[in-house]
Structure formats: structure tokens, C-alpha cells
Amino acid sequence: MVTKTIVALVGLLALLLGAGIGYWLRLLVLRARKNSLELEIQQSLLNAQVEAKAVTEKAEEEAKQKLAQADADLREKEEKITRAEDRVFKREEQLDKKQAELDAEIVAVKARIEEVAALKEKAQALLSERTSELARVAGLTKDQAKEQLFSELEKEASEDLMVRVAKLERDGMERVERRAKEILTTAIHRLGNSVAADTMATAVTIPNDEIKGKIIGKEGRNIKAFERASGVEVIIDDTPGSIVLSSFDPLRRAVARMALENLILDGRIQPAKIEEHVEKAKADVTKIIKEKAEAACFETGVLNLDPRLMMILGRLHFRTSFGQSVLQHSTEMAHIAGMIAEEMGANVQVAKAGALLHDIGKALDHEVTGTHVEIGRRILQKFGVSEEVVKAMQAHHEEYPYETVESIIVQVADAISGGRPGARRDSVEQYLKRLGDIEEIATSFPGVEKCYAISAGREVRVFVKPDEMTDFQARELARNIANRIENELKYPGEVKVNVIRESRAIEFAR
């Protein structure tokens, strides 16, 4: 029991002793750790102080460098400002100096202006005094002297202007005329053939005068039937070997001529045969119309026309204008227009078509109201001809404005074909009347001494009084005469107005 107690006490003591030793060891360990931590903390503090000192020294060094740089920049800026201020001061001094110079010049100019004004007043006074003296000596007032001076200046200016105009016309027109002559000569050189055609009557040759009785018939029965069937007037007179068919319609005359020739060949002239041959002649004329139209289109290269339009075109074979076949005239025009258009770089096909169809209205002008140009426009538009061709044909008599180059070419081709020698003919009465009208227009102007129409009415020479008209006024007179002839007369081609002003000085030596 006691042993157990002792053992228990010994164990308790050992436990307590172990606990105490453990506590003491733990305390030692804790103190060792505390000391170690304090040493680390102190070392960290020392490291931090060293680093802080290094950073502070570096910052102070950088701050010193930046302050030094800032001081240098500031000094540089101050130097720049100082130099700028110096330049501004110098400029202000220069401006002040220039302003002073300008003020001095303004004063001098004002003085000169006053001096000039005084001189001007003095000159004006002298001019007035001289003018009055000249007027007193010459016996003229101021207005009269001024008018005389202006008239002399106008005369000198007119002469100078005339010389300049003549020079410009001579230099410029030479080149233009040279080129125009080349084009027109190329177009006209092969078209110099003369034409001959019926106008209002057609003569039919008969083998003998006995046939006249058959044509007349018993109590005029045959001739009346022929006139009724053909629509023409048959004139039988004492002229041997011919009968005249008269009508304003060329187609009727063609039908009547063909029917009468066939009747004469047949020999059986009676009303029934007359009607039969007239109908046959109408069919033959229609065939001729178609053939002539096709030939004209093929010759000129104007294709793809409406067949009905071609039938109207073929009727122009029997129509004449100033003795010239209209279809032949149109064919010539198509060739001329094509050559001119090719030389000028225009549309050749449009120019040819416009020239070939330009007078198509004449085929119906006695059947439809309106001018042949307006009728032609309606015909072409009805059969679907292109607008370019319509514009090209409608201006050849200047009823419509020139809208395209081809319209001008067609008008020029019309003038060439109608105005060339041998193309058209007039009656003697019309020819003489035109010459008289030209001379009458020329002599109606003041200052004209005499005039002569020459070259078959293609030129009029006008002689003016040299003491009543200057050279410049003579040129103006030529233009006025040409305008009146163009506006008041109708003629083929063109009329050249040649105004002649010449002065002669005659003196006798005794």
C-alpha cells in the first residue's frame, strides 16, 4: 500500500517535474524564437534604413539634376524672350522711322496735288483762252469747232477701220476660200452637163398631117374623149408634124404623150381605144416612176426607203424646176452632199438622204396645201424617215434653222446644183426682168452714179460718186445692196455686188 503510494507520489513528482521541465524548455524555445524574431526585425529595420537612405540620396540627386535642367531651360527661355523683345524694339523703331517718312511723303504729295490743281486750272484757263482766240480767228463757235474736229477724227478712224477690215478679210478669207474652193471644185467638176426638159407643154411628133383628123375625130369626138381621159389639153394648130399637149401636171402630160404615141402607132383612134391606151399609159408611167426611184436610190446609195416613199420620189422624174429635172437635180445634190460631207467629216448617209429627199414635197405640192418643204417634212415623218434626215432637208430654203452640219451641207449642195452653168434656164422675159430689178435696186441708193448688171445677172457693178461717199461707206453700200437683192428678188445661185469708187484728178498744162 505504502509502496503504491510512494510509486504514485514518485510518478506524480515525475509528472510535475516533466511538466516543469517541458514548460521550462518551452519557455527557452519561445525566448530563443523571440530573440531570433527581434534580430530579424532589427535586421529588416537596418536594411530598410539603408535602402531608404539610398533612395533618398538618389531622389535628392535626381531632384538636383532636374532643378539644374529647369534652371538651364529657364535661362534659355529668358534669353529667347530677351532677343525677341530686342527684335520687337528694333521693328518698332523701323516702323516709327517709316511712318515718319510716309508722313513726310504725304505732305509732299499733298503739296504736289495742290500744285497740279493749280497748274490744271491755269492750263484750263489757257485752253479756254486759246479756244476763244481760235474761235475768234476761225470764225467758229466752240461747238462748231468740236463738231469739225470730231468729223475729221471720224473720217480718219473710218479709213483706218476700213484698212484693218480689208486686211482681216484678205488674210482670213484667203485661207477659208482656198479650202472651200477645194471642196466645191471636187464636188462640181464632174457635174457640168446641161439639161433640157419640158415646162408646161409637151410636143408629140406625128408622121403626117392626116393623122390630125383622126385625132380630132368626127365633130371633135376623139379629141374630147382624149382630153377627158387624160386630163390634158390637146392643141392642134397649123404647125406641121406635131401636136402639143398642155397641162400644169407633168404626170398627166407624160401619160397623155405615151397614150397618144401608142394610139398613133395603133392607128385605131376611137373613144374605146383612147381609154384603153390611157389606162395602159398610166400603168407604164407608174412602172417608170418605180424604176427611176430605184435607180436614183441605187446610184446615190440611199437604201431601205419605204416603197410608198420611193413611188413619190419617182414622180419627181416628170417634175421640172427652172427647166431642170427635179429628180436629176436631187440625184446631183446627193452626190455633191456626199462628197462635201466626206471632206468635212460629217455623216455622209444623212447628207445624201437629205439631199435626195429635199424636194420630195414638189411631187405633191399642187395636190396638198403648204410649201414643198413643209409637205416634204410631213411625207418623211409619215413614212418613218429618221429625224436627222428630216433636219437635213428642211433647212435648204431657210424656212427652218440649221440644226445640224448636214442641213448646211444640203443647202450648199442645192445652191451648187442649181447655180452651176447649164443647170437651170429662165425665159427671156424673166431674165430681162431680173436684170432690170437688180439695176433698179442698186440705183435706188443715194450716191450711186450708174450701175450695170452683167454676167447673166450674176454680178452687178455699181459706180458711186467719190465726192459723196467714202471707201468705208462704199463697203457698207455693197452690203446693203446685197441684202436688198437677197430679200426682194428670187434667182438661182448668187449675185456678186461690186461697188466701185474711184476719183480722178484732171489738170491742164498750158
Secondary structure per residue as TSV (DSSP state, phi and psi in degrees):
chain	resnum	aa	ss	phi	psi
A	1	M	-	360.0	-49.4
A	2	V	H	-64.1	-36.3
A	3	T	H	-64.6	-42.6
A	4	K	H	-62.5	-39.2
A	5	T	H	-66.8	-42.9
A	6	I	H	-64.1	-42.6
A	7	V	H	-61.5	-39.8
A	8	A	H	-66.2	-41.1
A	9	L	H	-66.6	-42.9
A	10	V	H	-60.3	-40.7
A	11	G	H	-65.5	-38.9
A	12	L	H	-64.7	-43.1
A	13	L	H	-64.0	-42.6
A	14	A	H	-61.0	-36.4
A	15	L	H	-66.2	-45.4
A	16	L	H	-65.3	-39.6
A	17	L	H	-65.0	-40.4
A	18	G	H	-64.6	-38.7
A	19	A	H	-66.6	-40.9
A	20	G	H	-65.8	-43.7
A	21	I	H	-61.9	-40.5
A	22	G	H	-62.6	-42.2
A	23	Y	H	-64.2	-40.6
A	24	W	H	-66.5	-40.6
A	25	L	H	-63.4	-40.0
A	26	R	H	-63.9	-42.1
A	27	L	H	-63.2	-40.1
A	28	L	H	-63.5	-43.3
A	29	V	H	-62.0	-42.3
A	30	L	H	-64.7	-41.9
A	31	R	H	-64.1	-37.1
A	32	A	H	-65.2	-40.9
A	33	R	H	-66.1	-39.4
A	34	K	H	-63.0	-43.0
A	35	N	H	-64.5	-40.5
A	36	S	H	-62.8	-43.5
A	37	L	H	-64.2	-41.8
A	38	E	H	-63.5	-38.9
A	39	L	H	-64.5	-41.9
A	40	E	H	-63.2	-41.5
A	41	I	H	-64.5	-44.7
A	42	Q	H	-62.2	-39.4
A	43	Q	H	-65.0	-41.5
A	44	S	H	-62.8	-41.1
A	45	L	H	-64.1	-40.4
A	46	L	H	-64.6	-43.1
A	47	N	H	-61.3	-42.6
A	48	A	H	-63.4	-41.6
A	49	Q	H	-64.1	-38.7
A	50	V	H	-65.7	-44.6
A	51	E	H	-65.0	-41.5
A	52	A	H	-62.8	-38.7
A	53	K	H	-66.1	-40.9
A	54	A	H	-65.2	-43.3
A	55	V	H	-62.7	-43.3
A	56	T	H	-62.4	-44.1
A	57	E	H	-63.1	-40.9
A	58	K	H	-64.9	-42.1
A	59	A	H	-63.1	-42.0
A	60	E	H	-63.4	-37.9
A	61	E	H	-65.7	-45.8
A	62	E	H	-62.5	-40.5
A	63	A	H	-62.0	-39.9
A	64	K	H	-64.5	-40.8
A	65	Q	H	-64.9	-43.5
A	66	K	H	-65.0	-39.6
A	67	L	H	-63.6	-39.0
A	68	A	H	-65.5	-43.1
A	69	Q	H	-63.2	-42.9
A	70	A	H	-61.5	-41.3
A	71	D	H	-63.0	-38.6
A	72	A	H	-66.9	-43.5
A	73	D	H	-62.3	-41.7
A	74	L	H	-62.6	-43.6
A	75	R	H	-63.8	-37.9
A	76	E	H	-64.7	-44.2
A	77	K	H	-62.5	-41.2
A	78	E	H	-62.8	-38.4
A	79	E	H	-64.6	-42.7
A	80	K	H	-61.1	-47.2
A	81	I	H	-58.3	-40.2
A	82	T	H	-64.4	-44.0
A	83	R	H	-64.5	-40.5
A	84	A	H	-62.1	-42.0
A	85	E	H	-62.6	-37.1
A	86	D	H	-64.0	-43.6
A	87	R	H	-63.8	-41.7
A	88	V	H	-61.2	-41.9
A	89	F	H	-62.9	-40.6
A	90	K	H	-65.3	-43.3
A	91	R	H	-63.2	-40.7
A	92	E	H	-60.6	-39.4
A	93	E	H	-64.6	-42.1
A	94	Q	H	-64.4	-41.7
A	95	L	H	-62.8	-42.0
A	96	D	H	-61.0	-39.8
A	97	K	H	-66.6	-44.2
A	98	K	H	-64.9	-40.0
A	99	Q	H	-60.3	-40.3
A	100	A	H	-63.6	-41.8
A	101	E	H	-63.2	-42.8
A	102	L	H	-62.1	-43.2
A	103	D	H	-58.4	-41.4
A	104	A	H	-66.3	-41.6
A	105	E	H	-65.1	-39.8
A	106	I	H	-60.1	-42.2
A	107	V	H	-62.7	-41.8
A	108	A	H	-66.7	-40.3
A	109	V	H	-63.9	-44.0
A	110	K	H	-58.4	-39.8
A	111	A	H	-64.7	-41.8
A	112	R	H	-65.6	-39.8
A	113	I	H	-59.8	-44.6
A	114	E	H	-62.3	-39.1
A	115	E	H	-66.6	-42.1
A	116	V	H	-64.1	-42.2
A	117	A	H	-59.7	-41.8
A	118	A	H	-64.8	-42.4
A	119	L	H	-64.4	-38.3
A	120	K	H	-63.7	-44.4
A	121	E	H	-61.0	-41.4
A	122	K	H	-65.6	-41.4
A	123	A	H	-65.6	-39.3
A	124	Q	H	-63.1	-41.1
A	125	A	H	-63.9	-43.2
A	126	L	H	-64.0	-39.9
A	127	L	H	-64.2	-43.0
A	128	S	H	-63.0	-41.0
A	129	E	H	-65.0	-42.6
A	130	R	H	-66.9	-39.9
A	131	T	H	-61.4	-44.3
A	132	S	H	-63.0	-40.6
A	133	E	H	-65.6	-43.3
A	134	L	H	-64.3	-40.6
A	135	A	H	-63.4	-39.0
A	136	R	H	-66.6	-42.8
A	137	V	H	-70.0	-44.5
A	138	A	H	-81.1	-13.1
A	139	G	T	74.2	24.8
A	140	L	-	-118.9	148.1
A	141	T	-	-80.6	172.7
A	142	K	H	-62.7	-43.9
A	143	D	H	-65.5	-39.0
A	144	Q	H	-65.8	-43.1
A	145	A	H	-63.3	-40.1
A	146	K	H	-63.6	-43.3
A	147	E	H	-62.4	-42.0
A	148	Q	H	-64.1	-41.1
A	149	L	H	-63.4	-44.3
A	150	F	H	-62.8	-39.2
A	151	S	H	-64.7	-39.3
A	152	E	H	-65.6	-42.6
A	153	L	H	-63.5	-41.1
A	154	E	H	-63.4	-39.7
A	155	K	H	-63.4	-46.3
A	156	E	H	-62.3	-42.1
A	157	A	H	-65.9	-37.6
A	158	S	H	-63.9	-43.2
A	159	E	H	-65.0	-42.2
A	160	D	H	-64.1	-42.3
A	161	L	H	-63.4	-39.0
A	162	M	H	-62.3	-43.3
A	163	V	H	-62.8	-42.5
A	164	R	H	-66.2	-42.5
A	165	V	H	-62.8	-43.0
A	166	A	H	-62.3	-39.3
A	167	K	H	-66.2	-44.5
A	168	L	H	-62.6	-43.3
A	169	E	H	-64.3	-40.9
A	170	R	H	-66.8	-44.4
A	171	D	H	-74.1	-43.9
A	172	G	H	-77.2	-42.3
A	173	M	H	-71.6	-25.9
A	174	E	H	-60.3	-44.6
A	175	R	H	-67.6	-43.3
A	176	V	H	-65.1	-44.2
A	177	E	H	-66.7	-35.8
A	178	R	H	-61.6	-45.7
A	179	R	H	-68.6	-40.8
A	180	A	H	-64.4	-39.5
A	181	K	H	-64.3	-37.4
A	182	E	H	-61.6	-45.1
A	183	I	H	-67.1	-46.4
A	184	L	H	-69.8	-36.4
A	185	T	H	-64.4	-41.1
A	186	T	H	-61.2	-36.7
A	187	A	H	-78.6	-28.5
A	188	I	H	-105.1	-13.4
A	189	H	T	-64.1	-25.9
A	190	R	T	-101.3	7.4
A	191	L	-	-115.6	39.0
A	192	G	-	-93.5	16.0
A	193	N	-	-77.6	146.2
A	194	S	-	-87.2	158.0
A	195	V	-	-125.9	156.6
A	196	A	-	-144.9	129.8
A	197	A	-	-150.6	164.3
A	198	D	-	-76.1	155.3
A	199	T	S	-110.4	-76.2
A	200	M	S	-118.4	-4.4
A	201	A	E	-144.4	151.9
A	202	T	E	-128.2	129.9
A	203	A	E	-95.7	132.3
A	204	V	E	-113.0	124.4
A	205	T	E	-78.6	135.5
A	206	I	-	-117.9	148.2
A	207	P	S	-64.8	-35.2
A	208	N	-	-155.4	168.7
A	209	D	T	-76.1	-15.0
A	210	E	H	-65.7	-28.6
A	211	I	H	-67.5	-22.0
A	212	K	H	-60.4	-38.7
A	213	G	H	-64.4	-40.6
A	214	K	H	-64.4	-38.7
A	215	I	H	-66.4	-39.4
A	216	I	H	-68.6	-45.1
A	217	G	-	78.2	175.6
A	218	K	G	-67.9	121.1
A	219	E	G	56.5	30.3
A	220	G	G	73.9	20.0
A	221	R	H	-66.3	-43.9
A	222	N	H	-67.6	-43.8
A	223	I	H	-67.0	-34.7
A	224	K	H	-68.4	-40.7
A	225	A	H	-64.8	-39.1
A	226	F	H	-65.7	-44.1
A	227	E	H	-66.0	-37.1
A	228	R	H	-68.6	-39.7
A	229	A	H	-75.8	-37.1
A	230	S	H	-94.9	-23.9
A	231	G	-	78.5	20.3
A	232	V	-	-119.6	164.9
A	233	E	E	-99.5	128.4
A	234	V	E	-98.4	120.3
A	235	I	E	-109.1	114.8
A	236	I	-	-115.2	112.3
A	237	D	-	-123.4	-162.0
A	238	D	S	-81.8	1.0
A	239	T	-	-66.1	122.3
A	240	P	T	-74.8	141.3
A	241	G	T	75.8	16.2
A	242	S	E	-156.9	153.3
A	243	I	E	-129.1	139.2
A	244	V	E	-103.9	131.3
A	245	L	E	-107.7	123.0
A	246	S	E	-118.4	130.2
A	247	S	-	-169.4	148.5
A	248	F	S	-76.9	-16.8
A	249	D	-	-94.0	114.4
A	250	P	H	-65.3	-29.4
A	251	L	H	-67.3	-41.0
A	252	R	H	-63.1	-41.3
A	253	R	H	-64.3	-39.1
A	254	A	H	-64.7	-43.9
A	255	V	H	-63.1	-44.0
A	256	A	H	-65.7	-42.0
A	257	R	H	-61.6	-45.8
A	258	M	H	-65.6	-41.4
A	259	A	H	-65.8	-41.3
A	260	L	H	-67.3	-40.8
A	261	E	H	-63.0	-40.3
A	262	N	H	-67.3	-36.9
A	263	L	H	-64.4	-39.8
A	264	I	H	-65.7	-40.8
A	265	L	H	-66.3	-36.9
A	266	D	H	-70.4	-39.4
A	267	G	-	85.9	-19.7
A	268	R	-	-95.6	94.8
A	269	I	-	-103.6	105.6
A	270	Q	S	-151.1	163.2
A	271	P	H	-54.6	-41.8
A	272	A	H	-64.3	-45.6
A	273	K	H	-66.3	-34.8
A	274	I	H	-61.0	-48.5
A	275	E	H	-62.8	-39.7
A	276	E	H	-63.2	-46.6
A	277	H	H	-70.0	-32.2
A	278	V	H	-65.9	-43.9
A	279	E	H	-63.4	-40.9
A	280	K	H	-64.3	-39.5
A	281	A	H	-64.9	-36.8
A	282	K	H	-62.2	-41.6
A	283	A	H	-65.2	-40.0
A	284	D	H	-65.8	-40.0
A	285	V	H	-65.3	-40.0
A	286	T	H	-60.5	-40.2
A	287	K	H	-64.6	-41.8
A	288	I	H	-62.5	-41.4
A	289	I	H	-58.1	-46.7
A	290	K	H	-63.5	-43.6
A	291	E	H	-65.1	-42.5
A	292	K	H	-65.2	-39.6
A	293	A	H	-65.6	-44.4
A	294	E	H	-63.3	-41.0
A	295	A	H	-64.2	-42.0
A	296	A	H	-65.0	-42.9
A	297	C	H	-65.8	-40.8
A	298	F	H	-67.2	-40.3
A	299	E	H	-65.7	-39.6
A	300	T	H	-89.5	-12.4
A	301	G	T	79.4	18.6
A	302	V	-	-94.9	102.2
A	303	L	-	-113.6	176.3
A	304	N	-	62.7	35.0
A	305	L	-	-88.1	152.8
A	306	D	-	-62.4	135.8
A	307	P	H	-57.1	-35.3
A	308	R	H	-68.0	-36.2
A	309	L	H	-66.9	-36.5
A	310	M	H	-66.5	-34.5
A	311	M	H	-65.4	-37.9
A	312	I	H	-68.1	-39.8
A	313	L	H	-63.0	-40.3
A	314	G	H	-64.3	-24.7
A	315	R	G	-64.8	-21.6
A	316	L	G	-68.5	-13.4
A	317	H	G	-62.1	-31.1
A	318	F	G	-97.1	2.5
A	319	R	-	-103.9	137.9
A	320	T	E	-121.5	153.6
A	321	S	E	-139.0	116.0
A	322	F	T	56.0	36.9
A	323	G	T	78.5	2.7
A	324	Q	E	-105.6	131.4
A	325	S	E	-61.9	126.6
A	326	V	H	-67.0	-39.2
A	327	L	H	-67.5	-41.0
A	328	Q	H	-64.7	-41.4
A	329	H	H	-60.2	-43.5
A	330	S	H	-66.4	-38.3
A	331	T	H	-65.1	-44.3
A	332	E	H	-58.3	-44.3
A	333	M	H	-60.7	-39.7
A	334	A	H	-61.9	-43.1
A	335	H	H	-63.3	-46.3
A	336	I	H	-63.3	-46.1
A	337	A	H	-62.5	-38.2
A	338	G	H	-63.6	-42.8
A	339	M	H	-67.4	-41.5
A	340	I	H	-65.6	-42.9
A	341	A	H	-63.3	-37.5
A	342	E	H	-66.8	-39.8
A	343	E	H	-65.9	-35.0
A	344	M	H	-93.1	-4.3
A	345	G	T	77.3	23.0
A	346	A	-	-89.8	-178.2
A	347	N	-	-78.0	108.9
A	348	V	H	-66.5	-43.5
A	349	Q	H	-65.6	-41.3
A	350	V	H	-65.0	-41.7
A	351	A	H	-63.9	-44.1
A	352	K	H	-63.4	-46.9
A	353	A	H	-63.8	-42.5
A	354	G	H	-62.7	-38.4
A	355	A	H	-70.7	-42.1
A	356	L	H	-65.3	-35.2
A	357	L	T	-101.1	9.3
A	358	H	T	-67.0	-31.8
A	359	D	T	-108.0	22.7
A	360	I	G	-65.9	-22.6
A	361	G	G	-66.1	-22.0
A	362	K	G	-68.6	-18.6
A	363	A	G	-69.0	-20.0
A	364	L	T	-129.2	8.3
A	365	D	T	-65.4	-24.4
A	366	H	T	-88.2	-3.4
A	367	E	T	-107.5	-22.8
A	368	V	S	-125.0	143.6
A	369	T	S	-75.8	151.4
A	370	G	S	112.9	165.6
A	371	T	-	-71.7	160.1
A	372	H	H	-66.5	-24.9
A	373	V	H	-69.0	-45.8
A	374	E	H	-66.8	-39.6
A	375	I	H	-63.4	-42.3
A	376	G	H	-61.7	-40.5
A	377	R	H	-60.5	-44.8
A	378	R	H	-65.0	-38.5
A	379	I	H	-64.0	-47.5
A	380	L	H	-64.6	-40.3
A	381	Q	H	-67.1	-34.8
A	382	K	H	-65.4	-38.0
A	383	F	T	-97.1	18.0
A	384	G	T	73.4	27.1
A	385	V	-	-72.2	143.7
A	386	S	-	-60.7	151.9
A	387	E	H	-64.9	-30.7
A	388	E	H	-63.0	-39.2
A	389	V	H	-68.7	-39.4
A	390	V	H	-62.6	-43.3
A	391	K	H	-65.2	-33.9
A	392	A	H	-69.6	-33.9
A	393	M	H	-89.8	-24.2
A	394	Q	H	-77.5	-13.2
A	395	A	T	-103.7	10.8
A	396	H	T	-73.9	-14.5
A	397	H	T	-115.3	15.5
A	398	E	S	62.6	22.1
A	399	E	S	-73.0	-25.9
A	400	Y	S	-124.1	154.2
A	401	P	-	-70.6	157.8
A	402	Y	-	-76.1	108.2
A	403	E	-	-97.2	-21.1
A	404	T	S	-136.4	164.2
A	405	V	H	-63.7	-35.8
A	406	E	H	-63.8	-33.0
A	407	S	H	-64.7	-37.6
A	408	I	H	-68.2	-39.8
A	409	I	H	-63.0	-41.3
A	410	V	H	-62.9	-41.4
A	411	Q	H	-65.2	-40.1
A	412	V	H	-66.2	-42.3
A	413	A	H	-62.9	-35.7
A	414	D	H	-64.5	-42.5
A	415	A	H	-66.1	-38.4
A	416	I	H	-66.8	-48.5
A	417	S	H	-66.9	-36.7
A	418	G	H	-84.8	-23.8
A	419	G	H	-99.8	-9.1
A	420	R	S	-69.0	155.1
A	421	P	T	-60.5	133.5
A	422	G	T	86.7	-3.9
A	423	A	S	-77.7	-44.4
A	424	R	-	-128.6	162.2
A	425	R	-	-139.7	150.5
A	426	D	-	-119.1	160.9
A	427	S	-	-75.2	161.4
A	428	V	H	-61.5	-39.1
A	429	E	H	-63.9	-45.0
A	430	Q	H	-64.5	-38.7
A	431	Y	H	-63.0	-48.7
A	432	L	H	-66.2	-38.4
A	433	K	H	-64.7	-39.9
A	434	R	H	-65.4	-41.5
A	435	L	H	-61.7	-43.4
A	436	G	H	-64.4	-39.7
A	437	D	H	-65.6	-38.1
A	438	I	H	-64.1	-46.5
A	439	E	H	-65.9	-35.0
A	440	E	H	-66.5	-41.4
A	441	I	H	-63.4	-43.1
A	442	A	H	-65.2	-41.7
A	443	T	H	-76.1	-10.5
A	444	S	T	-76.5	-11.5
A	445	F	S	-87.0	144.0
A	446	P	T	-68.8	147.8
A	447	G	T	89.1	-4.3
A	448	V	E	-86.0	126.4
A	449	E	E	-87.5	-47.2
A	450	K	E	-163.2	162.4
A	451	C	E	-150.6	155.1
A	452	Y	E	-137.7	131.5
A	453	A	E	-91.5	121.4
A	454	I	E	-129.0	178.3
A	455	S	T	54.6	47.8
A	456	A	T	56.9	36.8
A	457	G	T	81.8	6.7
A	458	R	T	-85.4	-13.2
A	459	E	E	-145.8	142.7
A	460	V	E	-127.7	126.7
A	461	R	E	-103.1	123.3
A	462	V	E	-115.6	122.7
A	463	F	E	-101.4	125.4
A	464	V	E	-110.4	162.4
A	465	K	-	-80.6	118.2
A	466	P	T	-67.2	-27.7
A	467	D	T	-80.1	-11.3
A	468	E	T	-107.2	-3.5
A	469	M	-	-149.4	136.3
A	470	T	-	-87.2	171.7
A	471	D	H	-63.3	-38.9
A	472	F	H	-65.3	-41.0
A	473	Q	H	-67.3	-30.7
A	474	A	H	-65.4	-40.7
A	475	R	H	-64.4	-40.3
A	476	E	H	-65.5	-37.1
A	477	L	H	-62.1	-42.5
A	478	A	H	-59.8	-41.4
A	479	R	H	-66.9	-40.6
A	480	N	H	-66.2	-41.4
A	481	I	H	-63.4	-43.2
A	482	A	H	-62.1	-39.7
A	483	N	H	-65.0	-41.7
A	484	R	H	-67.1	-40.9
A	485	I	H	-63.1	-40.7
A	486	E	H	-66.9	-36.0
A	487	N	H	-84.5	-27.4
A	488	E	H	-106.0	-19.8
A	489	L	-	-117.1	156.0
A	490	K	-	-116.0	129.2
A	491	Y	-	-159.7	151.3
A	492	P	S	-80.2	147.0
A	493	G	S	76.1	-139.2
A	494	E	-	-140.3	158.0
A	495	V	-	-116.7	125.6
A	496	K	E	-90.3	124.7
A	497	V	E	-101.2	116.9
A	498	N	E	-117.3	103.8
A	499	V	E	-94.3	126.5
A	500	I	E	-116.5	123.3
A	501	R	-	-125.2	113.3
A	502	E	-	-136.0	141.3
A	503	S	-	-118.4	140.5
A	504	R	-	-123.8	135.2
A	505	A	-	-106.4	118.2
A	506	I	-	-118.6	133.1
A	507	E	-	-145.2	151.2
A	508	F	-	-113.4	136.2
A	509	A	-	-100.3	121.2
A	510	R	-	-117.4	360.0
